[in-house]
Amino acid sequence: MYQFVVSFTVRPEHRDDFVRAARKTARDSLANEPGSRRFEVIADDTNPDVFYLNEVYADAAAFDAHAAGPYFGAFFAEAGAYAEGPNWLMRGTVV
């Protein structure tokens, strides 16, 4: 299993937009990408402008397929207008 956690800092007026876009990406990826295993959208406890994505894939190739797919591109096309990131906090293979 390949897993990572990234963070995004979102402009306050776009928090709801970011959550909506990230949840849609999660839902579509999990439903339509065989290698997608988990996709969580997490709000930071102390900073309301920071969000984390915790994602798990069958392997690194499954993540590469996700990154080349339509849901990844659509998310960044939207969120890139109002969010800074991703900042990679952790990535690796589960042992």
Secondary structure, DSSP 8 states (H G I E B T S, - for coil): -EEEEEEEEE-GGGHHHHHHHHHHHHHHHHHH-TTEEEEEEEE-SS-TTEEEEEEEESSHHHHHHHHTSHHHHHHHHHHTTTEEEEEEEEEEE--
